[in-house]
Amino acid sequence: MNLVIFALFSPLAASVVNSSTIANSVYPWLILPSTPELPQPQTGKYASINNIQIWYNIYGPSCGVTILFLHGGFGNSDYWGFQVQALKSSYQCIVMDSRGQGRSTSSSSNITYDLMATDVIGLLNYLGITQAYVVGWSDGAIIGLNLAMNYSNRLIALFAFAANYNTSGAKDISLSSVFTAYLARSQIEYEQLNPINDYQSLYNNLTTMWSTLPNWNQTDFAKIPSSIYVWIVDGDHEEAIYRDQPDTMTLWIPQS
């Protein structure tokens, strides 16, 4: 798993360090790196899951250990391009666009983390995959924690980057120029990729969810069995989550 951890960090760091903006004395954490590219995104497919169409793609050997990547809110699977490129020679890497985001469709149901977790399980069932390593960023990390709590038999291990466990742990993202730039870019990407193309509905859905969820406590984290190793990770200059969130979750998950 050391190769996996190295790959999760090094390509993104390199993309920032190599930015020409550093020569102009701009702090690298104030720069939004370009969206990575997935290898051959046109080879992606759709699976009918929970009455919607989930877009996914698979890279690497089918006999390899499976790593499932879950992106953040308003994002899409392209953001895992560096990690997939680094790992696909040794692992079976699966990316999926969360419901209503990227290339996936949505339904009239309100988006929740519970619902998106069932989408993940539905895709694993559809692909005949019993267990997987799960790597999640932001909303994807929260979905990963949900899976660890409620579908622990389907996880080998979890890498959760930039997750919060309750709404008080989220910062006012409107104050972050980096996050504002990300939202503007992700809207353009959504309008280019999504077959439904109803950004306002997606915006209302996700911001409504974020106003009340997640809402976990120590009892919820006690559901995660000690057999599942968990990485709780955050950025040195995190835009969206207060530092107490990963610190507290680490205390609540003894094996993290």
N, C-alpha and C positions, 0 to 999 in steps of 0.2 A: 504493500500500500504506500510505501515511501515514494515510489515513482508517481503515484496519483497525486499525493500532496504537493510534491515539487511542481508537477504540471499545472496544478490549480493556481499557483501563485506566480511562477516565473514568467509566463508569456505576458500576463497583464502588466507586471512590473516592467518588463522590457519595453512594452509599448509606450509606457509613460516615460521611462528614462530616455528613450530614443527620441522623444518629441523635440522638435526644434524650438519649442517655446521655452525650454530650459535655458537656452542660450540668451533669451530675453529676460531672464531672472524672474520668471513666473513660477510660483510653487507648483510642482507637478500635481498635487492633490486638488488644485483648483482648475485643472484641465480635464475635460471629458474626452477620453480617448475615442478614436473612431470605432464604429461598430465593426467587430470582427466579421469574417465570412466563414460560413460552414463549407466544408468540401462538398461539392455537387449538391446544392440544396434542391435542385430540380428533381432529384431522385426521391424526395419525400413522398409519403403516402398518407391516406386518410383511413382512420378506423372509426366505425360507428360505436360510440361509447355513450351510454346514458342519454340517448336521444339527441346527441350532437355529433359533429364530425371533428375528431381530434387529429391534428396533423402531427406526424412523427417521422423520424428518419433513423436509420441504423447504420453504424459504421463499425468496421473491424470484424475479426473472426467470430463466427457464430459459436464456436467452441470456447471462446474466451469468457472470462468473468464479466458479468454485466454491470455497467455503470449507467445509471439513469440520471440525466441532468434536468433540473427544474429551474426555469428562469424567474426573474423578479417581475413585479407588477408593471403592466403596460409594455413589457418587453417581449422578446421572442427568442427562439432557439439560436438565432445567429450569434447572440452574445456568448455562446459557448464555443465559438469557432476555434480559438486558441487551444482550449483544453481537449477538444475532440481531435484536433490535428496532432497534439502531443501524445495522445493515449491510444488512438485507434489501431496502431500496429500490434498492440498487445492485449487490448480489452475490447469487448463488444460495447460500444458507446451508443446509447439511445438518447435522443433529444425529443422533446414533445413541446408543442405550444399549448399553454394552459387555455382553458375554455374562454372563448370570446376574444382571445389575444393572438397576436401573430397571425397565423393562417387558420386557426381553429374557429369553429362557429360556437354560438351560445344558444341558450334557450330562454324561455320566459322566467325561469327560476332565478332567484337572486344568487349571485356568486358568493360562496362561502368557502372557507378552508376545508370544512368537512366535505363539501361537494367536490372540490377539486381533488381531495384525497381519494374519493371514490373513482374519479376519472383516472387517476394514476393506477389504482388497482385494476380498473377495467381494462386499461391498456396492457398491463402485465398479463392479465388473463388472456386477452386477445392474442398476445404474442407467445403465450405458453411459457412464460418466465416465472419460475417459482420464487426466486429471491434475487435481490440486486443490491449493490451499493447505491446509495442515493446521495447526490450532490445538489444542494439547493442554495440559491442566492435570494435573500430578501423574502418575498412571498414564497418563492420556491423552498427556502429554508424552513419557513413556517409550515408549509405543506409536508416537508420531510419530518418535522417534529410531530405533526399530526399522525403521520404514518407510523412513526416509532411508538406512539402512544396506543394507537388503535388497530394497527395491522403489523405488529412487530414480527410476526412469523414471515413476513415478506421482505424484511430488511436484513442485510448482512451487517452494514454499518451506515452511519450518516455523517455527512460533512455539511454543517449548517452555517452559512455565512450571512451575517447581517440580519438575524432574526430578532424579533421582540416577542415577549410572552404576554404583554397586555398593552392596551392603547396608550397608557401613560408613559410608556417607554419610547414612543415615537416623537421625534422632533417636528417642529414646524418646517416642512420641506420647502415652503415658499421662500424661506430666508436663505436657502442654498442656491447659489448661482449654478453650481454643477448639476444639482437635481432639476432645477428649472430647465436647463439646457437639455437634460436627458428626457424630460417630459415632452418638450417641443420636438425633439428628434424622433422619439418613439411614436408620437402621433403621426408624423410623416410616414414612418415605416409601417404603422398599422394601416394607413390608408392605401399604401402600395400593396400590402400583402393580404389583407383580410377580405374574404369573399362577401361578407355581409356589409362591411364598411359603415358601421354606425358608431362612430367614436364617442358621441355624446352619451349614448346608452352605456357604453363600457366605462366611461369616466364616472358617470353617476353610480354605476354598480360597484366599482372598486372603491371609490371614496366613501360610499355608504358602508361597505364592509369594513374599511379601515377605521371608521368612527366607533365601531363596537367590538371588533375582533382584531387579534386574538384576545381571549380573556381567560388565561390559564393561571393556575397557582401551583404550589408545591405538590399538592395531591395529584394533579394531572401528570406531572413529570414522574411521579412515583410509579406510573403505569409502564414506563420504559424499562424493560428487563435489563439486567446487568450484562446479559450476553451480547447486547448490541453496543458496540463501541461508538461513541458520539464525539465529533469534533465541534465545539462551539467557537466560532471564529468571527472576528470583526475587523474593520479597517482601522488603521492608526488615526485617520482623519475621517471618521464616519459622518456622513451627512444626515442620515435619517434616524439613527437609533442611539439612545443614550447608553453610556458605557456600563451603567449598572445592570442593564439587561443581560448581556452575555456573562457578566460576573455572577449574577444571581443564578442563572440557568446552570452554570458550571457547578455551583454549590449543590444544586438540586439533583444533578445527574452525577452520582459518585464516580462512574466510569468514564466521564467526559474529560 
